[in-house]
């Protein structure tokens, strides 16, 4: 009875197995097609998820730095690459100017310039703005392809590559810098980073000179586009050093590193901004040292043939220690002697408290702050959970590429925790690691399920039930990650930051376009050579959108000049007037959010102006701006605070405005208090324009009041005065009485 | 003999027509808006021996280049455009330029004819005081000849100046009622008479003009017409005295700063789609568009309302006196209504003027970009004072470039909005040239790739082995 019943069941089971087998076989046959299709879909998704900002707002350049890049690209397209090399920009850093050609990473501009040129040659007259806006999304597609290649090179498995490509394509951290309109160096250089690593791993795997040369070319592109190239030029030597120490050094590595190092360094020197720094800056020292080290190692390998077994061990130990000692002491001595130097930003990475102590201007930038746990989670989401899995896999059966991936991830984690901005370097590492980890777990699980379905007798480590549950759980995690990335792309990182929007009670979106309103006012209604003073954050935007000269901008290369602007903002109106007159300032622009609760305004940034100003001009003291031990703007604010130019300009006539219901006039919605100083008048400045919601306020510096009367004096009195002064300077016969209203110069 | 004599008289024009005189002139000058409209109801009396075919009007040189429209309305319907003619005598002796109007039906012997002369001027105000506060009213100075300036004898005439609020006036013999100044009636005024008056009045309309307007019409035979209008706006009114005050000029106080321009309307054809409004730094995010029935009843030309797309535009910032702004308005039209064809012969019909009706342009350029490969282009100029130019435009996938015709004219307004027709030959083969090019180039690329992949290069294989 029971046998009879088993008979049809087993045939059913058999036929199902046959069915599964045929599915398995045909899917194996079609897997390259699947591979290509999935990769193509990932590329498309990575582009599409980044264009939310264009759909929600418009095709416009975002934020601050992209405006400079955009302006430079416009110049490049108009004047050609040689003109860009020699461009001396007189519109920024008045009166110093800026030699743009020598202080810029031209990779980004050259890329979009090349795309623009090619398309125009194919008679597709696309606007350069659109090239710039959509460059980052297109490069993110390339990045996911490069990540696929890199993960495949590490694991030799395409499913790991596909998962990595998907994770890189939508990782929020990378998305934050590469949405459409975010025309920043990072947009192309993350691609360059991953692609260089891929090429280097390829040359490590093959030991081929050609691939090494390609890797050097990739590195060249990275150097041309971002200062973060020093990450590559340090990680690769560290990787080689690690291999030497663990005794995994082979001739393949020797070839790969030598080709990469020699060509890469030579190519890096071709970028004017890097130049000879590629030889003597501290960021490059590790690469030089490792290069020397492997040459010696090879020498030993050769010497070994002539020396006895015992002697070799002693000699090797001695010489390796001696060499490492020499190199390290050499670097230390060079550093101490000042022959080689770390840049401020690199030092901040090595010592996170460095900037806070010495360079307030680096510390004042929000993207240079230490990373919080919440931003880690927001930007990488559940990838953090699976990275250790990938790391475990890499180190459980190590090969050279796996070791490389492990080292890359470990170092990137450190850098990312020091600076928010460097989460960007971590994002591809974490994505690739998580991709590797998940694909490994998946493979284990699916193997046991497959053996259940196809009826292979082999026993699996993981029971099929656990495997199914595990796959469901991981798939759930993956889908939450995708949803989170979608949210980040459509909401969190879709704002261009120069256009604001809010929602009213009915849920209607309102665009607040104050920035462009005021910038365009400057463009249309001021003289072409007028100079605008503002805090450096807005420098690039003013030159880009208003086409007017600014004193300081986001390049921050001259701390003193920024400190002078900081001093002007934190001085009294009279002193500020003197400074502004000396600097030829025609208009002062301040950002004020107290009217419509926009918290990123200049009053909130003011302490940084005080600190940076005080760093160079010690008479500005931060304590003076605190009232009762607190930074405040109400009636208890300190005298210095109330008299500072920034306070006076920001709150000028604000006390006549009713900002929120049930509060007295002059209620600041950001600081949630009533302002401390009311009903004052400006003596040396006048309101030239204020945008509709008061966000941008522009003040014109008035001309000096007419001097008092000029009295004629006889030769006799003039003679007397010369005698009194006892100076050789001949004075005019008109004695000009000083105007009592005018204040003394700053030096006095 | 008589006929020859009459011809001689006719050729001598305005100087000779002694027996033709104006019975009465009733002139109304509107000083409420930003431009000045003169409406003169004229009764012309012909007591000569021949029919009068032409009417002459003269404009003093002070105002000649501020005149942007002159026309006669006979029976309130037929419009006759003025034609500027060269007349040495009028220019030298009376410092004025002469416009000639040709009647459709001549005024017969002993007949009289009543018609309306419409003149539009711009830029004739002078702000006084030159600088005012944001919340102040704008006061303007306007000077004019209280006599009807004409080469004819005028029997009786009177002039009304209609203002918002009159402050003072120089010529005191006047009747003032409800801010309407009434000069006259004056009897038997000789030709070329001049009597100057100065009026100081309140007028809060912003004195804006487009210093330049460029309308580009790009035609695609795939069914779309892209029109882009570029404007540069300037306010010539009173400047701001001292500081701009956002406290008084805020979004809740709509009646403050009325002398600044806060919005303007554009009237587009009803089948418009894909409107955009931007400037050099991106979209100007303050505009509304709606399909409405609108009657722009100022010319009495089109008294019926027409279906239109009304686009309400606001500049980025309210443009006060002395300030500038520029912007671009673009929209698309289907070719259905605007492109007719007979075989290979096509006729494109477009409005000559731009779509913003209540502001005039000092320099106006109409660019028409025709499809690549069209030949035998012909058009009839609607006005005489148009300067024509030709160039090539390179757009998507063009090889030889699209023929582009540029028509430039001074002083253009919606009153010049006539239908402009341009005719050309275009074969349907040219239409498929560009897709064919794309097809061929892709085909070549793929074919090459396939060929290279299939090729067995033995030498390379040897190397890899």
Boltz contact constraints between the chains, C-beta under 6 A:
constraints:
  - contact:
      token1: [A, 58]
      token2: [B, 282]
      max_distance: 6.0
  - contact:
      token1: [A, 58]
      token2: [B, 283]
      max_distance: 6.0
  - contact:
      token1: [A, 60]
      token2: [B, 282]
      max_distance: 6.0
  - contact:
      token1: [A, 123]
      token2: [B, 397]
      max_distance: 6.0
  - contact:
      token1: [A, 123]
      token2: [B, 398]
      max_distance: 6.0
  - contact:
      token1: [A, 124]
      token2: [B, 396]
      max_distance: 6.0
  - contact:
      token1: [A, 125]
      token2: [B, 395]
      max_distance: 6.0
  - contact:
      token1: [A, 511]
      token2: [B, 285]
      max_distance: 6.0
  - contact:
      token1: [A, 513]
      token2: [B, 285]
      max_distance: 6.0
  - contact:
      token1: [A, 516]
      token2: [B, 281]
      max_distance: 6.0
  - contact:
      token1: [A, 517]
      token2: [B, 316]
      max_distance: 6.0
  - contact:
      token1: [A, 517]
      token2: [B, 317]
      max_distance: 6.0
  - contact:
      token1: [A, 520]
      token2: [B, 316]
      max_distance: 6.0
  - contact:
      token1: [A, 521]
      token2: [B, 317]
      max_distance: 6.0
  - contact:
      token1: [A, 524]
      token2: [B, 324]
      max_distance: 6.0
  - contact:
      token1: [A, 524]
      token2: [B, 325]
      max_distance: 6.0
  - contact:
      token1: [A, 525]
      token2: [B, 323]
      max_distance: 6.0
  - contact:
      token1: [A, 545]
      token2: [B, 281]
      max_distance: 6.0
  - contact:
      token1: [A, 653]
      token2: [B, 247]
      max_distance: 6.0
  - contact:
      token1: [A, 656]
      token2: [B, 247]
      max_distance: 6.0
  - contact:
      token1: [A, 686]
      token2: [B, 243]
      max_distance: 6.0
  - contact:
      token1: [A, 687]
      token2: [B, 243]
      max_distance: 6.0
  - contact:
      token1: [A, 687]
      token2: [B, 244]
      max_distance: 6.0
  - contact:
      token1: [A, 688]
      token2: [B, 244]
      max_distance: 6.0
  - contact:
      token1: [A, 689]
      token2: [B, 244]
      max_distance: 6.0
  - contact:
      token1: [A, 690]
      token2: [B, 246]
      max_distance: 6.0
  - contact:
      token1: [A, 692]
      token2: [B, 251]
      max_distance: 6.0
